Amino acid sequence: MKKIFVIAGATASGKTAVAVELAKRVDGEVISADSMQVYRGLDIGTAKPDDGEMAGVPHHMLSVVAPDEAFSVAEFQRGAMAAMEGIFARGKVPILAGGTGFYINAVLYGAEFSDEYGEEEKLREEYALFARDNGAEALHEKLAAADPAYAATIHANNVKRVARALAYCVATGGLFFRYNAVQKEKKPLFDAAFYVLSLPRDILYARINARVFAMLNAGLIEEVQNLLTKGYDKSLAAMQGIGYKETIQFLSGEATRDEAIAAIQQNTRRYAKRQETWFRNQTPNAHVLHAEGKTARDLAVEILKE
């Protein structure tokens, strides 16, 4: 079984820097596992690493599609696996790094996606809009009718997962509860040294708040305006990402600059909390790496000592 490293964690926890430091020590290449960094032109708002941050280490799965192109976890899985094959062929070590846990697990466990996955993606978007217009409880009731066993395991407020499960049921005619159980029984395809970076909540939130200001100083508003000028509609999934949606509201006069900043910070903090919960519940074999007071170099050395 081939050896790889996985560096995961919440946004702003320092994953990119650790992955780069680790790559320098093991002759590795990084595969980004971030559902927003796949889009071209979405650089500042997604904290996509620049040439300086990559420090000469090859990175894969960055800027692979235009903002108006559909992109799914199945497509990420295919692209990441192809990148991994190339890395192994060059005699180097793959380092899967990012905060989109579903993407990471799709690669590690070789999740199977049905022929109806494209239809599922469309349905998920429709159901998200349904929940927005009719409430999360109304969407949860639909899932309870289609798959009561799975509905009983998930809170109505988790609209993303409710929509995903319901879309699977409708598109395939099967039960997501059974599909999920099968996926959980899968064994990893790789010998993965899996690490999740952890920071105290107050420190992580302070880093998130500071990062938002850094993004604004780097030109986030100008980046979003440029995307809109190019004709990318605000309704696109890419343009609904955190940082982009709120900036569009500012540019359209729906929010003041200060309100937009506060919304980006708050929504990012909430997202980070969801990421922490996901990694805590969905990655039982991961090692928690306490990052407080440590540099990326310290953490890379710590990983290699284990």
MIFITI-852287 format. One record per residue (C-alpha): residue in one letter; residue number from 1; chain; x, z negated, y negated. Coordinates in pm, whole numbers, padded with zeros to 5 digits. Each point is the difference from the previous one (the first is absolute). Example, Ala and Ser with C-alpha at 12.3 -4.5 7.8 and 13.67 -1.06 7.14 Angstrom:
2
+------+------+-------+--------+--------+--------+
| resn | resi | chain |     c1 |     c3 |     c2 |
+------+------+-------+--------+--------+--------+
|    a |    1 |     A |  01230 | -00780 |  00450 |
|    s |    2 |     A |  00137 |  00066 | -00344 |
+------+------+-------+--------+--------+--------+
This chain:
306
+------+------+-------+--------+--------+--------+
| resn | resi | chain |     c1 |     c3 |     c2 |
+------+------+-------+--------+--------+--------+
|    m |    1 |     A |  00000 |  00000 |  00000 |
|    k |    2 |     A |  00147 |  00106 | -00335 |
|    k |    3 |     A |  00079 | -00263 | -00263 |
|    i |    4 |     A | -00150 |  00007 | -00348 |
|    f |    5 |     A | -00043 | -00246 | -00285 |
|    v |    6 |     A | -00324 | -00073 | -00187 |
|    i |    7 |     A |  00004 | -00161 | -00345 |
|    a |    8 |     A | -00351 | -00088 | -00114 |
|    g |    9 |     A | -00171 | -00231 | -00244 |
|    a |   10 |     A | -00215 | -00021 | -00309 |
|    t |   11 |     A |  00051 |  00218 | -00304 |
|    a |   12 |     A |  00287 | -00119 | -00224 |
|    s |   13 |     A |  00156 | -00205 |  00280 |
|    g |   14 |     A |  00320 |  00209 | -00007 |
|    k |   15 |     A | -00041 |  00219 |  00310 |
|    t |   16 |     A |  00173 |  00310 | -00138 |
|    a |   17 |     A |  00315 | -00183 | -00106 |
|    v |   18 |     A |  00028 | -00178 |  00334 |
|    a |   19 |     A | -00055 |  00322 |  00194 |
|    v |   20 |     A |  00272 |  00177 | -00200 |
|    e |   21 |     A |  00247 | -00286 |  00048 |
|    l |   22 |     A | -00076 | -00005 |  00371 |
|    a |   23 |     A |  00039 |  00378 |  00027 |
|    k |   24 |     A |  00348 | -00021 | -00149 |
|    r |   25 |     A |  00103 | -00244 |  00270 |
|    v |   26 |     A | -00150 |  00171 |  00305 |
|    d |   27 |     A |  00047 |  00364 | -00108 |
|    g |   28 |     A | -00374 |  00036 | -00038 |
|    e |   29 |     A | -00261 |  00209 | -00176 |
|    v |   30 |     A | -00322 | -00133 | -00150 |
|    i |   31 |     A | -00352 |  00119 |  00080 |
|    s |   32 |     A | -00242 | -00114 | -00270 |
|    a |   33 |     A | -00325 | -00146 |  00135 |
|    d |   34 |     A | -00200 | -00001 | -00324 |
|    s |   35 |     A | -00335 |  00171 | -00026 |
|    m |   36 |     A |  00044 |  00079 | -00371 |
|    q |   37 |     A |  00366 |  00103 | -00013 |
|    v |   38 |     A | -00084 |  00308 |  00209 |
|    y |   39 |     A | -00148 |  00165 | -00313 |
|    r |   40 |     A |  00215 |  00220 | -00224 |
|    g |   41 |     A | -00010 | -00095 | -00366 |
|    l |   42 |     A | -00116 | -00355 |  00069 |
|    d |   43 |     A |  00337 | -00164 | -00054 |
|    i |   44 |     A | -00010 | -00280 | -00253 |
|    g |   45 |     A | -00336 | -00149 |  00099 |
|    t |   46 |     A |  00093 | -00006 |  00370 |
|    a |   47 |     A |  00346 | -00152 | -00059 |
|    k |   48 |     A |  00149 |  00298 |  00181 |
|    p |   49 |     A |  00377 | -00052 |  00027 |
|    d |   50 |     A |  00213 |  00222 | -00222 |
|    d |   51 |     A |  00343 |  00140 |  00082 |
|    g |   52 |     A |  00172 | -00311 | -00127 |
|    e |   53 |     A | -00210 | -00232 |  00214 |
|    m |   54 |     A |  00048 |  00219 |  00307 |
|    a |   55 |     A |  00377 | -00026 | -00054 |
|    g |   56 |     A |  00075 |  00310 |  00202 |
|    v |   57 |     A | -00200 | -00113 |  00303 |
|    p |   58 |     A | -00230 |  00281 |  00126 |
|    h |   59 |     A | -00370 | -00080 | -00038 |
|    h |   60 |     A | -00289 |  00171 |  00178 |
|    m |   61 |     A | -00377 |  00025 | -00056 |
|    l |   62 |     A |  00025 | -00016 | -00379 |
|    s |   63 |     A | -00182 |  00260 | -00215 |
|    v |   64 |     A | -00118 |  00207 |  00297 |
|    v |   65 |     A | -00343 |  00108 | -00133 |
|    a |   66 |     A | -00163 |  00084 | -00333 |
|    p |   67 |     A | -00246 | -00254 | -00146 |
|    d |   68 |     A | -00297 |  00224 |  00085 |
|    e |   69 |     A |  00101 |  00051 |  00364 |
|    a |   70 |     A | -00163 | -00205 |  00273 |
|    f |   71 |     A |  00238 | -00230 |  00184 |
|    s |   72 |     A | -00084 | -00227 |  00291 |
|    v |   73 |     A |  00172 | -00254 |  00220 |
|    a |   74 |     A |  00005 |  00264 |  00275 |
|    e |   75 |     A |  00199 |  00231 | -00227 |
|    f |   76 |     A |  00233 | -00282 | -00095 |
|    q |   77 |     A |  00055 | -00078 |  00365 |
|    r |   78 |     A |  00095 |  00362 |  00077 |
|    g |   79 |     A |  00234 |  00022 | -00299 |
|    a |   80 |     A |  00166 | -00335 |  00066 |
|    m |   81 |     A |  00051 |  00077 |  00369 |
|    a |   82 |     A |  00159 |  00335 | -00087 |
|    a |   83 |     A |  00229 | -00173 | -00250 |
|    m |   84 |     A |  00091 | -00258 |  00260 |
|    e |   85 |     A |  00094 |  00267 |  00253 |
|    g |   86 |     A |  00232 |  00158 | -00257 |
|    i |   87 |     A |  00160 | -00335 | -00082 |
|    f |   88 |     A |  00065 | -00074 |  00368 |
|    a |   89 |     A |  00139 |  00353 |  00047 |
|    r |   90 |     A |  00252 | -00067 | -00279 |
|    g |   91 |     A |  00112 | -00315 |  00178 |
|    k |   92 |     A | -00141 | -00224 | -00271 |
|    v |   93 |     A | -00243 | -00292 | -00002 |
|    p |   94 |     A | -00358 |  00029 | -00132 |
|    i |   95 |     A | -00120 | -00270 | -00237 |
|    l |   96 |     A | -00377 |  00003 | -00051 |
|    a |   97 |     A | -00067 | -00175 | -00330 |
|    g |   98 |     A | -00320 | -00053 | -00194 |
|    g |   99 |     A | -00313 | -00197 | -00061 |
|    t |  100 |     A | -00266 |  00215 |  00169 |
|    g |  101 |     A | -00033 | -00186 |  00327 |
|    f |  102 |     A | -00240 |  00247 |  00158 |
|    y |  103 |     A |  00258 |  00276 | -00047 |
|    i |  104 |     A |  00274 | -00214 |  00154 |
|    n |  105 |     A | -00205 | -00088 |  00308 |
|    a |  106 |     A | -00107 |  00361 |  00046 |
|    v |  107 |     A |  00366 |  00090 |  00045 |
|    l |  108 |     A |  00107 | -00303 |  00202 |
|    y |  109 |     A | -00286 |  00016 |  00249 |
|    g |  110 |     A | -00073 |  00371 |  00004 |
|    a |  111 |     A | -00364 | -00045 | -00098 |
|    e |  112 |     A | -00219 |  00285 |  00121 |
|    f |  113 |     A | -00225 |  00173 | -00250 |
|    s |  114 |     A | -00307 |  00190 |  00108 |
|    d |  115 |     A | -00065 |  00368 | -00068 |
|    e |  116 |     A | -00267 | -00119 | -00242 |
|    y |  117 |     A |  00250 | -00187 | -00218 |
|    g |  118 |     A | -00045 |  00241 | -00291 |
|    e |  119 |     A | -00372 | -00067 |  00010 |
|    e |  120 |     A |  00068 | -00372 |  00015 |
|    e |  121 |     A |  00207 |  00022 | -00318 |
|    k |  122 |     A | -00287 |  00167 | -00186 |
|    l |  123 |     A | -00249 | -00253 |  00131 |
|    r |  124 |     A |  00221 | -00289 | -00105 |
|    e |  125 |     A |  00003 |  00130 | -00357 |
|    e |  126 |     A | -00378 |  00043 |  00009 |
|    y |  127 |     A | -00050 | -00353 |  00128 |
|    a |  128 |     A |  00231 | -00144 | -00263 |
|    l |  129 |     A | -00215 |  00165 | -00265 |
|    f |  130 |     A | -00313 | -00127 |  00176 |
|    a |  131 |     A |  00135 | -00356 | -00014 |
|    r |  132 |     A |  00085 |  00041 | -00368 |
|    d |  133 |     A | -00355 |  00116 | -00081 |
|    n |  134 |     A | -00197 | -00216 |  00243 |
|    g |  135 |     A |  00218 | -00300 |  00066 |
|    a |  136 |     A |  00239 | -00105 |  00276 |
|    e |  137 |     A | -00273 | -00178 |  00194 |
|    a |  138 |     A | -00203 |  00320 |  00028 |
|    l |  139 |     A |  00296 |  00182 |  00153 |
|    h |  140 |     A |  00067 | -00289 |  00236 |
|    e |  141 |     A | -00360 |  00019 |  00120 |
|    k |  142 |     A |  00056 |  00363 |  00095 |
|    l |  143 |     A |  00305 | -00099 |  00205 |
|    a |  144 |     A | -00193 | -00287 |  00162 |
|    a |  145 |     A | -00260 |  00252 |  00118 |
|    a |  146 |     A |  00263 |  00239 |  00136 |
|    d |  147 |     A |  00251 | -00248 |  00146 |
|    p |  148 |     A | -00127 | -00360 | -00010 |
|    a |  149 |     A |  00299 | -00138 |  00194 |
|    y |  150 |     A |  00254 |  00123 | -00252 |
|    a |  151 |     A | -00220 | -00076 | -00299 |
|    a |  152 |     A | -00006 | -00364 |  00110 |
|    t |  153 |     A |  00379 | -00018 | -00033 |
|    i |  154 |     A |  00031 |  00127 | -00356 |
|    h |  155 |     A | -00124 | -00125 | -00338 |
|    a |  156 |     A | -00225 |  00228 | -00202 |
|    n |  157 |     A |  00236 | -00017 | -00298 |
|    n |  158 |     A |  00270 |  00178 |  00196 |
|    v |  159 |     A | -00151 |  00334 | -00095 |
|    k |  160 |     A |  00301 |  00208 |  00105 |
|    r |  161 |     A | -00004 | -00121 |  00359 |
|    v |  162 |     A | -00379 |  00006 |  00021 |
|    a |  163 |     A | -00002 |  00361 | -00120 |
|    r |  164 |     A |  00274 |  00096 |  00243 |
|    a |  165 |     A | -00181 | -00152 |  00298 |
|    l |  166 |     A | -00334 |  00154 | -00091 |
|    a |  167 |     A |  00160 |  00341 | -00055 |
|    y |  168 |     A |  00156 | -00015 |  00347 |
|    c |  169 |     A | -00335 | -00089 |  00159 |
|    v |  170 |     A | -00187 |  00281 | -00174 |
|    a |  171 |     A |  00268 |  00267 |  00044 |
|    t |  172 |     A |  00080 | -00069 |  00367 |
|    g |  173 |     A | -00319 | -00157 |  00132 |
|    g |  174 |     A |  00213 | -00283 |  00139 |
|    l |  175 |     A |  00038 | -00368 | -00083 |
|    f |  176 |     A |  00282 | -00105 | -00228 |
|    f |  177 |     A |  00005 | -00337 |  00173 |
|    r |  178 |     A |  00113 |  00169 |  00324 |
|    y |  179 |     A |  00241 |  00236 | -00176 |
|    n |  180 |     A |  00160 | -00292 | -00183 |
|    a |  181 |     A |  00041 | -00197 |  00323 |
|    v |  182 |     A |  00178 |  00293 |  00168 |
|    q |  183 |     A |  00236 |  00045 | -00295 |
|    k |  184 |     A |  00091 | -00368 |  00003 |
|    e |  185 |     A |  00105 |  00025 |  00366 |
|    k |  186 |     A |  00251 |  00276 | -00071 |
|    k |  187 |     A |  00368 | -00079 |  00041 |
|    p |  188 |     A |  00249 |  00094 | -00274 |
|    l |  189 |     A |  00178 |  00333 |  00037 |
|    f |  190 |     A |  00323 | -00138 | -00143 |
|    d |  191 |     A |  00219 | -00306 |  00019 |
|    a |  192 |     A | -00100 | -00106 | -00349 |
|    a |  193 |     A |  00172 | -00278 | -00190 |
|    f |  194 |     A | -00299 | -00079 | -00224 |
|    y |  195 |     A |  00043 | -00209 | -00315 |
|    v |  196 |     A | -00260 | -00099 | -00258 |
|    l |  197 |     A |  00136 | -00117 | -00335 |
|    s |  198 |     A | -00166 | -00313 | -00130 |
|    l |  199 |     A |  00006 | -00160 | -00344 |
|    p |  200 |     A | -00188 | -00303 | -00135 |
|    r |  201 |     A | -00325 |  00118 | -00154 |
|    d |  202 |     A |  00090 | -00103 | -00356 |
|    i |  203 |     A |  00331 |  00185 |  00012 |
|    l |  204 |     A | -00157 |  00312 |  00152 |
|    y |  205 |     A | -00274 |  00004 | -00262 |
|    a |  206 |     A |  00252 | -00043 | -00281 |
|    r |  207 |     A |  00196 |  00296 |  00137 |
|    i |  208 |     A | -00316 |  00208 |  00017 |
|    n |  209 |     A | -00093 | -00081 | -00359 |
|    a |  210 |     A |  00352 |  00086 | -00118 |
|    r |  211 |     A |  00003 |  00323 |  00200 |
|    v |  212 |     A | -00317 |  00119 | -00173 |
|    f |  213 |     A |  00164 | -00038 | -00341 |
|    a |  214 |     A |  00310 |  00177 |  00133 |
|    m |  215 |     A | -00217 |  00289 |  00116 |
|    l |  216 |     A | -00159 |  00029 | -00342 |
|    n |  217 |     A |  00340 | -00002 | -00168 |
|    a |  218 |     A |  00114 |  00269 |  00244 |
|    g |  219 |     A | -00287 |  00229 | -00102 |
|    l |  220 |     A | -00297 | -00074 |  00226 |
|    i |  221 |     A | -00255 |  00104 | -00264 |
|    e |  222 |     A |  00183 |  00326 | -00062 |
|    e |  223 |     A |  00021 |  00065 |  00375 |
|    v |  224 |     A | -00375 | -00041 |  00041 |
|    q |  225 |     A | -00075 |  00213 | -00306 |
|    n |  226 |     A |  00224 |  00274 |  00139 |
|    l |  227 |     A | -00186 | -00004 |  00332 |
|    l |  228 |     A | -00336 |  00029 | -00177 |
|    t |  229 |     A |  00133 |  00282 | -00219 |
|    k |  230 |     A |  00103 |  00186 |  00315 |
|    g |  231 |     A | -00363 | -00013 |  00113 |
|    y |  232 |     A |  00009 | -00276 |  00257 |
|    d |  233 |     A | -00345 | -00155 | -00011 |
|    k |  234 |     A | -00038 | -00373 | -00042 |
|    s |  235 |     A | -00223 | -00013 |  00311 |
|    l |  236 |     A |  00283 |  00102 |  00234 |
|    a |  237 |     A |  00112 | -00267 |  00247 |
|    a |  238 |     A |  00351 |  00018 | -00145 |
|    m |  239 |     A | -00129 | -00058 | -00352 |
|    q |  240 |     A | -00204 | -00300 |  00112 |
|    g |  241 |     A |  00313 | -00192 |  00098 |
|    i |  242 |     A |  00084 | -00325 | -00174 |
|    g |  243 |     A |  00166 |  00072 | -00332 |
|    y |  244 |     A | -00145 |  00348 | -00025 |
|    k |  245 |     A | -00369 | -00090 | -00002 |
|    e |  246 |     A |  00044 | -00268 | -00267 |
|    t |  247 |     A |  00222 |  00223 | -00214 |
|    i |  248 |     A | -00261 |  00275 |  00014 |
|    q |  249 |     A | -00257 | -00252 | -00122 |
|    f |  250 |     A |  00227 | -00077 | -00296 |
|    l |  251 |     A |  00057 |  00368 | -00078 |
|    s |  252 |     A | -00374 |  00070 |  00015 |
|    g |  253 |     A | -00081 | -00288 | -00232 |
|    e |  254 |     A | -00170 | -00210 |  00267 |
|    a |  255 |     A |  00257 | -00280 | -00039 |
|    t |  256 |     A |  00250 | -00118 | -00256 |
|    r |  257 |     A |  00371 |  00014 |  00080 |
|    d |  258 |     A |  00011 | -00375 |  00055 |
|    e |  259 |     A | -00307 |  00013 |  00225 |
|    a |  260 |     A |  00156 |  00278 |  00206 |
|    i |  261 |     A |  00325 | -00194 |  00038 |
|    a |  262 |     A | -00185 | -00314 |  00107 |
|    a |  263 |     A | -00207 |  00201 |  00251 |
|    i |  264 |     A |  00309 |  00164 |  00152 |
|    q |  265 |     A |  00166 | -00338 |  00038 |
|    q |  266 |     A | -00307 | -00162 |  00150 |
|    n |  267 |     A | -00076 |  00285 |  00240 |
|    t |  268 |     A |  00363 |  00014 |  00112 |
|    r |  269 |     A |  00003 | -00375 |  00066 |
|    r |  270 |     A | -00317 |  00034 |  00206 |
|    y |  271 |     A |  00151 |  00290 |  00192 |
|    a |  272 |     A |  00315 | -00202 |  00071 |
|    k |  273 |     A | -00213 | -00282 |  00137 |
|    r |  274 |     A | -00180 |  00245 |  00233 |
|    q |  275 |     A |  00336 |  00137 |  00115 |
|    e |  276 |     A |  00125 | -00348 |  00083 |
|    t |  277 |     A | -00316 | -00071 |  00198 |
|    w |  278 |     A |  00030 |  00330 |  00188 |
|    f |  279 |     A |  00361 | -00053 |  00102 |
|    r |  280 |     A | -00071 | -00360 |  00098 |
|    n |  281 |     A | -00290 |  00101 |  00226 |
|    q |  282 |     A |  00101 |  00344 |  00126 |
|    t |  283 |     A |  00374 | -00032 |  00067 |
|    p |  284 |     A |  00047 | -00297 |  00236 |
|    n |  285 |     A |  00350 |  00114 |  00102 |
|    a |  286 |     A |  00135 |  00020 | -00354 |
|    h |  287 |     A |  00263 | -00242 | -00129 |
|    v |  288 |     A | -00080 | -00159 | -00336 |
|    l |  289 |     A |  00297 |  00033 | -00233 |
|    h |  290 |     A | -00012 | -00253 | -00283 |
|    a |  291 |     A |  00134 |  00186 | -00303 |
|    e |  292 |     A | -00009 | -00266 | -00274 |
|    g |  293 |     A |  00335 | -00034 | -00175 |
|    k |  294 |     A |  00162 |  00271 |  00213 |
|    t |  295 |     A |  00133 |  00342 | -00096 |
|    a |  296 |     A | -00072 |  00316 |  00195 |
|    r |  297 |     A |  00355 | -00020 |  00131 |
|    d |  298 |     A | -00056 | -00359 |  00118 |
|    l |  299 |     A | -00313 |  00105 |  00188 |
|    a |  300 |     A |  00166 |  00303 |  00162 |
|    v |  301 |     A |  00283 | -00219 |  00124 |
|    e |  302 |     A | -00254 | -00256 |  00128 |
|    i |  303 |     A | -00184 |  00270 |  00194 |
|    l |  304 |     A |  00318 |  00117 |  00171 |
|    k |  305 |     A |  00095 | -00354 |  00098 |
|    e |  306 |     A | -00319 | -00050 |  00201 |
+------+------+-------+--------+--------+--------+
